[in-house]
């Protein structure tokens, strides 16, 4: 449960002298469940129970926001306090995967599930969130760090992918899954870049190569993707815990060692009067939306992955000094707002809508589980040690490498949330989108030559 700062409480105390009832009320209003003030949270829960009981849950955006916020921030508070898992990114794990189980058991009202599912699928709000986070962080990023970081991150990513592929395939063969089945249906899907940009084109290619029906193939690779993502989330949380115990291994979100290489530009380079200007925030948001649409147009005309195009356009704009200080200031606020207000609701919707519990359970078959965990752990460990070769903080390098086994953008959000490293999202997108694209292209080329 979040509380306000000491300075804010001191100012409020001075104003409330002699008003005990108002002081108690303000104390309650300054306690949050996620971002929701406690009394408002209680009222909101009561209203949702009432709407559900009356069977008048409508699919308008206000109702969807209320449902997503209440469930997401409630589960987030539980995850932050749960024994053991709170130290390994428990909030992200709980918010992402518990909704899947609750939906499977029918413990979330069907009307609530329906409106969230319809909203999540029809609006593509996940891509708006990713656009805000990526563009917001890149446009307010230090240019030097941006250039060096994007070049350096390919070393642990490439090394981790190669070693994880070899070890994962070997482990799967040893435990009886078989060499080709392990490579095609476990190892490759884990590092393919998620479902829409990874598993779908991968299984389409398999189908065209004569491996079977695409629908059946997609169902076959889903457990590896889901459990691989869960393993990466846990690894990311453990890395965050390691960084707290061994501070010399981490930059606490900074990618590279040094005193002046914070991922986001230092506070003194941005005008504080512009950080919270509504005009500047709106302008930055429109820049993010425009770059996203440009990526979509590139996909329609050239077949290029939309998020990757958006990413590189944002980088190009930043490197070419194409954004003024006021847009940088607005971009930082957009980035911060999306992380604070929307990260958990996005994870909740993702878990509820796109994470079928039955498929997740299939991935826990002993042989599959051993192979999946071995693949992801080796990917992360290799990224950790090879990061030193290019002077990247090992914890940050390993976390970025772990996103290569995530479920696309939503997987990146969960992994980075678990490690409290959301500022690394631009680099995570490199690992997920480009790394995933290379994996899919390489495996399909192998499948075309080698077959099953």
MOLIN-V267132 format. One record per backbone hydrogen bond with DSSP energy under -1.0 kcal/mol. NH is the residue of the N-H (numbers start at 0). CO is the residue of the C=O. E is the energy in kcal/mol with one decimal. If there is no record, write none. Layout:
nh=NH co=CO e=E
nh=NH co=CO e=E
//
This chain:
nh=1 co=31 e=-1.3
nh=8 co=4 e=-2.0
nh=9 co=5 e=-2.3
nh=10 co=6 e=-2.1
nh=11 co=7 e=-2.1
nh=12 co=8 e=-2.6
nh=13 co=9 e=-1.8
nh=14 co=10 e=-1.4
nh=15 co=11 e=-1.8
nh=18 co=15 e=-2.6
nh=22 co=18 e=-2.3
nh=23 co=19 e=-2.3
nh=24 co=20 e=-2.3
nh=25 co=21 e=-2.8
nh=26 co=22 e=-2.1
nh=27 co=23 e=-2.0
nh=28 co=24 e=-2.6
nh=29 co=25 e=-1.5
nh=30 co=27 e=-1.6
nh=31 co=1 e=-3.0
nh=32 co=35 e=-3.2
nh=35 co=32 e=-2.0
nh=37 co=30 e=-3.3
nh=40 co=36 e=-2.7
nh=41 co=37 e=-2.3
nh=42 co=38 e=-2.3
nh=43 co=39 e=-2.9
nh=44 co=40 e=-2.5
nh=45 co=41 e=-2.1
nh=46 co=42 e=-2.4
nh=47 co=43 e=-2.4
nh=48 co=44 e=-2.3
nh=49 co=45 e=-2.2
nh=50 co=46 e=-2.9
nh=51 co=47 e=-2.4
nh=52 co=48 e=-2.6
nh=53 co=49 e=-2.1
nh=55 co=50 e=-2.5
nh=63 co=59 e=-1.9
nh=64 co=60 e=-2.5
nh=65 co=61 e=-2.0
nh=66 co=62 e=-2.5
nh=67 co=63 e=-2.7
nh=68 co=64 e=-2.6
nh=69 co=65 e=-2.5
nh=70 co=66 e=-2.2
nh=71 co=67 e=-2.5
nh=72 co=68 e=-2.4
nh=73 co=69 e=-1.6
nh=74 co=70 e=-2.4
nh=75 co=71 e=-2.2
nh=76 co=72 e=-2.0
nh=77 co=73 e=-1.9
nh=78 co=74 e=-2.7
nh=79 co=75 e=-2.0
nh=81 co=77 e=-1.4
nh=84 co=82 e=-2.9
nh=85 co=81 e=-1.6
nh=86 co=83 e=-1.8
nh=87 co=84 e=-1.4
nh=89 co=84 e=-1.5
nh=92 co=88 e=-1.9
nh=93 co=89 e=-2.9
nh=94 co=90 e=-2.6
nh=95 co=91 e=-1.8
nh=96 co=92 e=-2.6
nh=97 co=93 e=-1.7
nh=100 co=96 e=-1.4
nh=101 co=97 e=-2.8
nh=102 co=98 e=-2.5
nh=103 co=99 e=-2.1
nh=104 co=100 e=-2.3
nh=106 co=101 e=-2.7
nh=112 co=108 e=-2.1
nh=113 co=109 e=-2.6
nh=114 co=110 e=-1.9
nh=115 co=111 e=-1.9
nh=116 co=112 e=-2.6
nh=117 co=113 e=-2.6
nh=118 co=114 e=-2.1
nh=119 co=115 e=-2.9
nh=120 co=116 e=-2.3
nh=121 co=117 e=-2.5
nh=122 co=118 e=-2.1
nh=126 co=123 e=-1.2
nh=127 co=123 e=-1.0
nh=128 co=124 e=-2.4
nh=129 co=125 e=-2.4
nh=130 co=126 e=-2.5
nh=131 co=127 e=-2.5
nh=132 co=128 e=-2.4
nh=133 co=129 e=-3.0
nh=134 co=130 e=-2.3
nh=135 co=131 e=-1.6
nh=136 co=132 e=-2.2
nh=137 co=133 e=-2.7
nh=138 co=134 e=-2.5
nh=140 co=137 e=-1.6
nh=141 co=262 e=-1.5
nh=145 co=141 e=-2.4
nh=146 co=142 e=-2.4
nh=147 co=143 e=-2.5
nh=148 co=144 e=-3.1
nh=149 co=145 e=-2.0
nh=150 co=146 e=-1.4
nh=151 co=147 e=-2.5
nh=152 co=148 e=-2.3
nh=154 co=151 e=-1.7
nh=156 co=152 e=-1.6
nh=157 co=153 e=-2.6
nh=158 co=154 e=-2.5
nh=159 co=155 e=-2.6
nh=160 co=156 e=-2.2
nh=161 co=157 e=-2.2
nh=162 co=158 e=-2.5
nh=163 co=159 e=-2.6
nh=164 co=160 e=-2.2
nh=165 co=161 e=-2.0
nh=166 co=162 e=-2.8
nh=167 co=163 e=-2.9
nh=168 co=164 e=-1.9
nh=169 co=165 e=-2.0
nh=170 co=166 e=-2.8
nh=171 co=167 e=-2.4
nh=172 co=168 e=-2.0
nh=173 co=169 e=-2.3
nh=174 co=170 e=-2.3
nh=176 co=171 e=-2.3
nh=181 co=177 e=-2.1
nh=182 co=178 e=-2.4
nh=183 co=179 e=-3.0
nh=184 co=180 e=-2.2
nh=185 co=181 e=-1.4
nh=186 co=181 e=-2.9
nh=187 co=182 e=-2.2
nh=189 co=185 e=-1.8
nh=190 co=186 e=-1.4
nh=191 co=188 e=-1.3
nh=198 co=193 e=-2.2
nh=199 co=194 e=-3.0
nh=201 co=197 e=-2.1
nh=202 co=198 e=-2.9
nh=203 co=199 e=-2.1
nh=204 co=200 e=-2.1
nh=205 co=201 e=-2.1
nh=206 co=202 e=-2.5
nh=207 co=203 e=-2.2
nh=208 co=204 e=-1.4
nh=209 co=206 e=-1.4
nh=210 co=205 e=-2.5
nh=216 co=212 e=-2.3
nh=217 co=213 e=-2.9
nh=218 co=214 e=-1.9
nh=219 co=215 e=-1.5
nh=220 co=216 e=-1.6
nh=221 co=217 e=-1.3
nh=224 co=220 e=-1.6
nh=225 co=221 e=-2.7
nh=226 co=222 e=-2.7
nh=227 co=223 e=-2.1
nh=228 co=224 e=-2.1
nh=229 co=225 e=-2.1
nh=230 co=226 e=-2.6
nh=231 co=227 e=-2.2
nh=232 co=228 e=-2.2
nh=233 co=229 e=-2.2
nh=234 co=230 e=-2.6
nh=235 co=231 e=-2.5
nh=236 co=232 e=-2.2
nh=237 co=233 e=-2.4
nh=238 co=234 e=-2.3
nh=239 co=235 e=-2.0
nh=240 co=236 e=-2.0
nh=241 co=237 e=-2.6
nh=242 co=238 e=-2.5
nh=243 co=239 e=-1.6
nh=244 co=240 e=-1.6
nh=245 co=241 e=-2.8
nh=248 co=245 e=-2.4
nh=249 co=246 e=-1.4
nh=253 co=250 e=-1.5
nh=264 co=139 e=-2.6
nh=268 co=265 e=-2.0
nh=269 co=266 e=-1.5
nh=273 co=270 e=-1.6
nh=276 co=273 e=-1.1
nh=280 co=276 e=-2.5
nh=281 co=277 e=-2.6
nh=282 co=278 e=-2.2
nh=283 co=279 e=-2.4
nh=284 co=280 e=-2.2
nh=285 co=281 e=-2.2
nh=286 co=282 e=-2.0
nh=287 co=283 e=-2.1
nh=288 co=284 e=-2.4
nh=289 co=285 e=-2.7
nh=290 co=286 e=-2.4
nh=291 co=287 e=-2.0
nh=292 co=288 e=-2.5
nh=293 co=289 e=-2.2
nh=294 co=290 e=-1.9
nh=295 co=291 e=-2.0
nh=296 co=292 e=-2.4
nh=297 co=293 e=-2.2
nh=298 co=294 e=-1.7
nh=299 co=295 e=-2.2
nh=300 co=296 e=-2.6
nh=301 co=297 e=-2.4
nh=302 co=298 e=-1.2
nh=303 co=297 e=-1.3
nh=308 co=304 e=-2.2
nh=309 co=305 e=-2.5
nh=310 co=306 e=-2.3
nh=311 co=307 e=-2.4
nh=312 co=308 e=-2.4
nh=313 co=309 e=-2.1
nh=314 co=310 e=-2.1
nh=315 co=311 e=-2.7
nh=316 co=312 e=-2.4
nh=317 co=313 e=-2.1
nh=318 co=314 e=-2.9
nh=319 co=315 e=-2.0
nh=320 co=317 e=-1.6
nh=321 co=316 e=-3.1
nh=327 co=323 e=-2.2
nh=328 co=324 e=-2.5
nh=329 co=325 e=-2.3
nh=330 co=326 e=-2.5
nh=331 co=327 e=-2.0
nh=332 co=328 e=-1.6
nh=333 co=329 e=-2.4
nh=334 co=330 e=-2.6
nh=335 co=331 e=-2.5
nh=336 co=332 e=-2.7
nh=337 co=333 e=-2.5
nh=338 co=334 e=-1.9
nh=339 co=335 e=-2.4
nh=340 co=336 e=-2.9
nh=341 co=337 e=-1.8
nh=345 co=341 e=-2.4
nh=346 co=342 e=-2.0
nh=347 co=343 e=-2.7
nh=348 co=344 e=-2.4
nh=349 co=345 e=-2.4
nh=350 co=346 e=-2.6
nh=351 co=347 e=-2.5
nh=352 co=348 e=-2.7
nh=353 co=349 e=-2.3
nh=359 co=355 e=-1.8
nh=360 co=356 e=-2.4
nh=361 co=357 e=-1.7
nh=362 co=358 e=-1.1
nh=363 co=360 e=-2.0
nh=364 co=361 e=-1.5
nh=368 co=364 e=-3.2
nh=369 co=365 e=-2.5
nh=370 co=366 e=-2.0
nh=371 co=367 e=-2.9
nh=372 co=368 e=-2.7
nh=373 co=369 e=-2.3
nh=374 co=370 e=-2.3
nh=375 co=371 e=-2.4
nh=376 co=372 e=-2.8
nh=377 co=373 e=-2.2
nh=378 co=374 e=-2.0
nh=379 co=375 e=-2.4
nh=380 co=376 e=-3.0
nh=381 co=377 e=-2.5
nh=382 co=378 e=-1.8
nh=383 co=379 e=-2.2
nh=384 co=380 e=-2.1
nh=385 co=381 e=-2.5
nh=386 co=382 e=-1.2
nh=390 co=387 e=-1.3
nh=391 co=386 e=-2.3
nh=392 co=254 e=-2.5
nh=394 co=248 e=-2.2
nh=396 co=392 e=-2.9
nh=397 co=393 e=-2.5
nh=398 co=394 e=-2.3
nh=399 co=395 e=-2.4
nh=400 co=396 e=-2.2
nh=401 co=397 e=-2.2
nh=402 co=398 e=-1.1
nh=403 co=400 e=-1.6
nh=404 co=401 e=-2.0
nh=405 co=402 e=-1.8
nh=407 co=405 e=-1.5
nh=410 co=406 e=-1.4
nh=411 co=407 e=-2.1
nh=412 co=408 e=-2.2
nh=413 co=409 e=-2.2
nh=414 co=410 e=-2.6
nh=415 co=411 e=-2.8
nh=416 co=412 e=-2.2
nh=417 co=413 e=-2.2
nh=418 co=414 e=-1.1
nh=420 co=415 e=-3.0
nh=423 co=420 e=-2.4
nh=424 co=421 e=-1.9
nh=427 co=423 e=-2.3
nh=428 co=424 e=-2.5
nh=429 co=425 e=-1.1
nh=430 co=426 e=-1.9
nh=431 co=427 e=-2.8
nh=432 co=428 e=-2.8
nh=434 co=429 e=-1.9
nh=435 co=431 e=-1.2
nh=436 co=432 e=-2.4
nh=437 co=433 e=-2.5
nh=438 co=434 e=-2.1
nh=439 co=435 e=-2.7
nh=440 co=436 e=-2.5
nh=441 co=437 e=-2.6
nh=442 co=438 e=-2.6
nh=443 co=439 e=-2.4
nh=444 co=440 e=-1.9
nh=445 co=441 e=-2.0
nh=446 co=442 e=-2.8
nh=447 co=443 e=-2.2
nh=448 co=444 e=-1.4
nh=449 co=445 e=-3.6
nh=450 co=446 e=-1.5
//
